[in-house]
Amino acid sequence: MPHKVKTGKYKLKTHKATSKRFRLTGSGVLVRTKGGKSHLRRRTSDRSKALLASMLPVKGRSIIKRVRRLVPNLK
């Protein structure tokens, strides 16, 4: 079997932690999840816990630029 010919281009790797934390909406807005949802939530009110479920739009051009660089195939 002949060897595969290399094209000389690099494959971009996705930063997995970033891809799990951020998402793109249909209109192209970058949104993020909120922290503090994993444990020590027994004393937290139901309203506070419900507010943690919503996604927040990311503000700041530099952060958006960094996320797009870390996750090139963000959909």
C-alpha positions as CSV (number, residue, x, y, z in Angstrom):
1,M,0.0,0.0,0.0
2,P,1.4,3.4,-0.9
3,H,1.8,6.0,1.9
4,K,-0.5,9.0,2.2
5,V,0.9,12.1,0.5
6,K,1.1,15.0,3.0
7,T,-0.4,18.3,1.8
8,G,1.7,20.5,4.0
9,K,-1.3,22.0,5.9
10,Y,-1.8,21.7,9.6
11,K,-4.9,20.4,11.3
12,L,-6.4,22.8,13.8
13,K,-7.1,21.3,17.2
14,T,-10.1,22.4,19.2
15,H,-9.6,23.5,22.8
16,K,-12.1,21.1,24.4
17,A,-12.7,23.1,27.7
18,T,-13.6,26.2,25.6
19,S,-15.9,24.3,23.3
20,K,-17.8,23.0,26.3
21,R,-18.2,26.4,27.9
22,F,-19.2,28.5,24.9
23,R,-21.8,28.3,22.1
24,L,-22.8,30.3,19.1
25,T,-26.5,31.2,18.6
26,G,-28.2,31.2,15.3
27,S,-27.6,34.9,14.9
28,G,-23.9,34.5,15.5
29,V,-23.8,35.8,19.1
30,L,-21.3,34.0,21.4
31,V,-22.9,32.9,24.6
32,R,-21.5,31.4,27.8
33,T,-22.7,29.3,30.7
34,K,-22.6,30.4,34.3
35,G,-20.4,28.8,36.9
36,G,-21.3,27.5,40.4
37,K,-23.7,24.8,39.2
38,S,-21.9,21.6,40.3
39,H,-22.1,21.3,44.1
40,L,-22.8,23.1,47.4
41,R,-26.2,24.2,46.2
42,R,-28.4,23.0,49.0
43,R,-28.7,26.3,50.7
44,T,-29.1,28.2,47.5
45,S,-32.7,29.4,46.8
46,D,-34.7,27.9,43.9
47,R,-34.7,31.3,42.1
48,S,-31.0,31.6,42.3
49,K,-30.5,28.1,40.9
50,A,-33.0,28.8,38.1
51,L,-31.1,31.9,37.2
52,L,-27.9,29.8,36.7
53,A,-29.6,27.9,33.9
54,S,-29.6,30.8,31.5
55,M,-26.9,31.6,29.0
56,L,-25.2,35.0,28.9
57,P,-24.0,36.8,25.8
58,V,-20.2,37.4,25.9
59,K,-19.2,41.0,25.9
60,G,-15.7,42.2,25.0
61,R,-14.0,41.9,21.6
62,S,-10.8,40.5,23.0
63,I,-12.6,37.5,24.7
64,I,-14.6,36.8,21.6
65,K,-11.4,36.8,19.5
66,R,-9.7,34.5,21.9
67,V,-12.6,32.0,21.9
68,R,-12.8,32.0,18.1
69,R,-9.0,31.2,18.0
70,L,-9.3,28.4,20.5
71,V,-12.4,26.8,18.9
72,P,-12.0,27.3,15.1
73,N,-15.0,25.0,14.2
74,L,-17.5,26.6,16.6
75,K,-21.0,26.1,15.5
